Amino acid sequence: MADPLATRRPTAVVIGASVSGLCAAAALAEHADVTLVERDTLPEGPEPRRGVPQARHAHLLWSGGVTAFGELLPGVVDEAVARGARLVHIMGDMVSRAPNEIWFRRFTATRHRNLVCSRDLLDAVIRERVLADERITLRRHTTALELVGDATRVTGVRVRTRAGDDGHPGRGEKGHEQGAGKETLTADLVVDASGRGSRAPVWLTSLGLPEVAEREVDAGVAYATRLYRAPGTTAGTSFPLVNVQANPAKAPGRGGIVLPVEDGRWIVTLSGTRGGEPTGDSEAFADFALSLGDPVIGDLIKDAEPLGDVVTTRSTANRRRYYEKSSRWPDGFVVVGDAIAGYNPVYGHGITVAVQSALAVRDTLRSTPLTAPGVARRLQRAATKPVAAAWDLAVGQDALYPGAAGSPPTRLERALSRFVDRAVATGAANPRALGALLDVMSLERPATRLFSPDMLLPMLFGPRRPHLQGPPLTDEERESATSRDRPGGP
């Protein structure tokens, strides 16, 4: 007679149905039966989700994330495009000014493509795909309270569940309603994907483990976003993204982005650091855009029709917890996504890191059983590698703002910042160097790619062309945004 313990499928609990949690559940489903616990009600379609206040702001999925989704959830990018998202060529379909105030030429030789759409649409496509997996069970209205186990092994999580507010089961709940109360969900692996508000540091110390080292770099960035009807005749066209990045050498840094998305809309997000923050005043929004280092965004939206009020966010600090450096780590527990590190959203790396970390977890488990001793530490280190790359990129810029960190940037950090400025200046005028720069910015290659011949040779021998003196919008694009003719469109 077969031993049931030898043949049973391992179990996992994932805390949080964020993009990070959904990706982690998808990665684990290959190796375990997964219970996904979520404290809120998930929307049925592309609608705002409680607990994601930054969702209304502009989002990008870098090409590194597009590639990773192709591996983890094949077809999900195509589904997003079928529902209105765009695969945008970098830099051919972008008008972008770097932090050092150099405009990129719109080279088309690079292979990089960003996925562009509203966060609501992207979340919906991912959520529908993941929750359709029969190996994944959703427990909504369920809050994780504490870990169960000890300093050597986590065996589950204590949760509190309340009855559904809408009186029917959520998608993926296998057709049953949950009752209210506390219970323990036992599991071979617990994954914390609960985001910036993660209580993992408290949970670990309560098990007798040492405190986790943390670092925060806060440039004091505030965001303000307003949705507009695509102006002129731009609805349904491939109008370029327009991005004016803030210059950390000229505090307060101010920037903004125009993101044409599905349903004939533009998401316009403006940002500013301490002393130069945008406000929620609708009357001041376009004027703030005109006050950026270049007025191109203000010019594009000053006569556009707004579709609602201004939404603001101030929780934008870069905050990292160094779990991978902990001297002791329990079996059966892993932290992923924003629960490890959250970044200034201006860099657009959060979702890319989430899916890359999930892939790292899946691939590690392909060579090591989920229940093997010490596998949780291996998974933690694997999940952290993409985090480290994004962290270095974000902090390398934000640490230069006054008051961003407890201590001023070191000589090495300043030297690296100067080198990156030169790399950006070179990439702005040379397609070969731009390819190397985008490999790093897209989180496809390590930062050492910037020291390759593709970058160093153009850097040493100078750009092929002089730098642009203004945003490379074509006359036709400008005219389409200001035209009064609006055939069709929503």
Buried (B, 14 or more C-beta within 10 A) or exposed (E): EEEEEEEEEBBBBBBBBBBBBBBBBBBBBBBBBBBBBBBBBBBEEBEBBEBBBBBBBBBBBBBBBBBBBBEBBEEBBBBBBEBBBBBBBBBBBBBBBBBBBBBBBBBEEBEBBBBBBBBBBBBBBBBBBBBEBEBBBBBBBBBBBBBBBEBBBBBBBBBBBBEBEEEEBBBBBEEEEBEEEEBEBEBBBBBBBBBEEBBBBEBBEEBEBEEBEEBEBBBBBBBBBBBBBBBBBBBBBEBBBBBBBBBBEEBBBBBBBBBBBBBBBBBBBBBBBBEBBBBEEEEBBBEBBBBBBBBBBBBBBBEBEBBEEBBBBEBBBBBBBBBBEBEEBBBBBBBBBBBBBBBBBBBBBBBBBBBBBBBBBBEBBEEEEBBEEEBBBBBBBBBBBBBBBBBEBBBBBBBBBEEBBEEEBEEEBEEBBEBBBBBBBBBBBBBBBBBBBBBBBBBBBEBEBBEBEBBBEBBEEEBEEEEBEEBBBEEEBBEBBBEEEBEEEE
